[in-house]
Amino acid sequence: MKKPEYQNKFFSYYFIILVCSLVIFLSSSSQASTLYKVRFGDFQDKLRVVFEFNGSFSYEPNEKTSEIKIWFSEAKAGEAINNYNEINDIVVRNIILEPQEGGMIATIPLTEPVQYTIFHLNNPPRLVVDFDHSFLRISTVKTITPGLDYLEIRKGNNSGLIKGTALKLDLEKMTIRPALGQKDEPNIVASFLGLFSPWGQDNQPRNFYLERVSETSRREKALAAVNGSFFQPNGTPLGALVIDQTVVSSPIYDRSAIFIDKDNQPYIDSVSVSSYFLLDEKRYNISEINCPQTGAGIIMYTPVWGEKTRTNTFGLELAITNSHIKAINTGNSDIPSNGYVLSIRGPALENINYLAKVGDEISTIVNIIPYNSSPKNIIQLISGGPRLLKDSQPYVSKHEEKFQGDVAKNRAARTAVGITKENKLLLVTIDGLPRHRRVDKTSDSIGATLEELSSLMLSLGATNAMNLDGGSSSTMVINHKIVNQPCTGWERKVSNSLLVLPRAR
């Protein structure tokens, strides 16, 4: 039976459409998809890189610690795509695209071994790579001497890059000791210029001096050193300081201190100083040690204060040597090199003036009292604050220790000290944002908050830790050379340093 003519035409058209569709499908499936855009964005907690295609694509990642290589099969880069794409993030600096036979390779070098996620989306076709900004790398650079290791720190977070340096001390072989800055000895040129420009010289009476950490380290023949306690502009230490069992200054605001006892055991604790003297069986409390006499009270001046007390003449001063009164003055007394002076103002003045006579025996007691620890005779002590860690738990006592916003709130260069579970000592500096020059967010350290510093000390293995002076004071030297990056661009003079020395046997 013959088919109608319209049925023949229908099947002819249908066949033609089917063949055309098949040709289009085959040609489209064999045509390489094109990469037409590479974009990236900073989402605070991560960096996102996106490869956008004009059609379906296949990919195969080859993942290493230092880089990611992604093979795009049967794909090519569009005319507007650069082979080198600069990103300048703290974890990814660039992306390199290279055409290959049968496809294309994207290489993503990693500056740090960070976590990342690779996934694809279909509408529109694109490949997404998310890089975590959080990382921590602590590497031992070298052993300076047996018992003293030098470490470098790189930490990334949502705010940027934090760089630091650390010293790890084995207290079986090493010890620490504070050291005061000493007065500069002018060179020939400075002395000559001083003859004509006396106002350009430091001619003001001083009791404490400022000195660079590297200079103190060289003079004391230390293996390494960091900056020490907070201080006033004239060099007077702020807080307790004990050097070789001699009390240099008194605590303030119950701030934290690091101290070493006679067995070279380290402690971090708040301390108070209980000081008094006995005269004619009467006890008189000493209010301060080595500070300006500004009101009523009794201040003890030792040779570290200088040759004279530099006080006014409205009081009474007893110069003591060998537990006996050597001289009695009204003020500005000579401080015996082998003794001390008790400077008295206020209610006790009249009674002591009546009792005290040259030659009388006088007994002075200075007790350093830790709040929660029991050291065996404190040999060295340096205060700072606030506390950062207490028994392996974050404990940032910035409010209890009455620190102002510049220390308590801001991100800054920092110096810290910690004690590990193995009883090793950590000295740490964190670089801050550089001043007076353009900041490179991919390589410059942003400094740390106290909370970040607390977390970092925990990561370094500390169980107890505390902050020291920071900002432009933060300095670490090894063999008298600076190894960190002071935020001012140069080494600042400080009141005192914390030295690393071989332990005497």
Buried (B, 14 or more C-beta within 10 A) or exposed (E): EEEEEEEEEEEEEEEEEEEEEEEEEEEEEEEBBBBBEBEBEEEEEBBBBBBBBBEEBEBEBEEEEEEBBBBBBBBBBEEEBEEEBEBEBBBBBEBBBEEEEEBBBBBBBBBBEBEBEBEBEEEEBBBBBBBBBBBBEBEEEEEBEEBBBBBBBBBBBEBBBBBBBBBBBBBEBBBBBBBBBBEBEEEEEEEEBBEEEEEEEEEEEBBBBBBBBBBBBBEBEBBBBBBBBBBEEBBBBBBBBBBEEEBBBBBBBBBBBBBBBEEBBBBBBBBBBEBBBEBEEEEBEBBBBBBBBEEEBBBBBBBBBBEBBBBEEEBBBBBBEEEBBBBBBEBBBBBBEEBBBBBBBEEBBEBBEEEBEEEBEBEBEBEBEBEEBEBEEBBBBBBBBBBBBBEEEBBBBBEBBBBEEEBBEBBBBBBBBBBBEEEBBBBBBBBBBBEEEEEEEBEBBBBBBBEBBBBBBBEBBBBBBBBBBBBBBBBBBBEBEBBBBBBBEEBBBBBBBBBBBBBEE
